[in-house]
Amino acid sequence: MISAYTGTQIREAEKRVLEAGLDAGADAVLMQRAAYGLANTVIRELRSRGQRLYGSSVTVLAGKGNNGGDGLFAAVLLAGRGMRTTAVLTGGDAHAAGLAAFRKAGGRAVALTAGNGAEQAAAAARADVVIDAVLGTGARGGLRGPAADLMAALERARPRLVVACDIPSGVDADTGEAPAPVLTADVTVTFGAAKAGLLADPGADFAGRVQVLPIGIEAGLPWPALQRLEAGDLAALLPHPGRRAHKYSRGVLGVVAGSAAYPGAAVLACRGALAAGAGMVRYLGPPDVADLVRRWCPEIVCSTGAVADAHVQAWLVGSGLDESDEQQLQRARDAADSGLPTIADAGALPALPEVLAPQVVLTPHAGELAALLKRLGVELDRPAVEAATLGAVRRAAGLTEATVLLKGATTLVASPYQDFYSQAEGTPWLATAGSGDVLAGVIGALLAQLGADVGRFAERGIDPDARWAAIAAMAASLHGRAGALASGGGPVTAGAIAGSIPEVIRTL
């Protein structure tokens, strides 16, 4: 499992290490470790591109603080490998020891001014590698002045290779907010642990591949601000039917979905649930939609009855519901009130009460989350949600007391207990009609199979009270992996995503 932390958590861990060392040189040791890892990453990246080191050029964009010092000391090590080094001092000055070592190693330092920004941007764009070491984890509010102009010009020019030092300058380490301009990195070398802002949009848009380098503070880190499940976590958490398992013991999911306008949503939700291993699926809905469900999924048991009469372990409601179908909306309300784990897709949200429960999983995209927050008295439009996804999903979970999964390029899950997950295994081709219905089916199947298995999550260090968020994150990961497998780099349909889920589970 990848654990990510806020900048404040990282700085506090560093402070404890420094205080425990009782040595004025401990700070320099941490900086040298960071610089060594940064320099080695640059070397590996250049070699992987077939670039020789000797004679190659590196430009360090160095701020005044420790982040700039990390970049300057890394350039010293690169100069020792025969690289030509230039430092653009974006604040007019830089970390004193780092700058002195840089000059001693033969580096050329230039102070950035309003008058030479275009010249420095053009020169940096021609370098073989640019190291972004302007702002670190403590920065807020983005770049300003000549440094902002320099970054904007470089983002337009797109240098050959950009390596960010700890975090792309301008990205908020805590939230992922990224006021323009931000220079998009090919690789972000982050120290001690991943930063939460690198695993949340829009910060993740600029991070490229994130490489975590230990520097000796890791043992002092607290409970993470954000987590990401990996393949090993999924393998351990996914259900494994025992020899005497039967369809009822493997989880029965009730589905309230589909309408005359969107009958396919019910089919896709049911296909997703079957593919993710539900032992049985019961569909409740209009007869014409039920007929379509039977044709596509003969395994489904269809009924026009009431929620109270269906014996299930979890509910899926909302996919493809029509706001004019009061009977289906009432079924959705009854399911959410049942006390059973419930996945509520967007079509059900307007019909549900404002305050729910942790075992209810809401799955809006950014526009639907904005509408939900507006009903709760929070005026955020879709662009505002997309500009601060972590803050928006945190707020929604706190107000609704439900588990909230925000769909997107990076899918975020927040529990009302303030446990957060970030998953990003998918492909842009997943942005296709019906994809979210399949995801709802996967979540529903896992809720039915795993909702009562408290011990399974406790063994992995997951708070049992917040297991609903972990289940939703598992489903998001499976869905993303299935989409990437089905796509193979090209267009994919929702049905193909559902069809690939069993293969992903077998592989895991």
Secondary structure, DSSP 8 states (H G I E B T S, - for coil): -EEEE-HHHHHHHHHHHHHHHT-TTHHHHHHHHHHHHHHHHHHHHHHHTT--STT-EEEEEE-SSHHHHHHHHHHHHHHTTT-EEEEEETTSS--HHHHHHHHHTT-EEEE--TTTHHHHHHHHHTSSEEEEES--TT--S---HHHHHHHHHHHHH--S-EEEESS-TT--TTT----S-----SEEEEESSEEGGGGSTTHHHHH-EEEEE--S-GGG--S-SEEE--HHHHHHHS----TT--TTTT-EEEEE---SS-HHHHHHHHHHHHHTT-SEEEEES-HHHHHHHHHH-TT-EEE-S-GGG---SEEEE-TT--TT-HHHHHHHHHHHHSSS-EEE-GGGGGGS-S---TTEEE---HHHHHHHHHHTT----HHHHHHSHHHHHHHHHHHH-SEEEE-SSSEEEE-TTS-EEEE----GGG-STTHHHHHHHHHHHHHHHHTT-HHHHHTTT--GGGHHHHHHHHHHHHHHHHHHHHHTTS---HHHHHHHHHHHHHH-
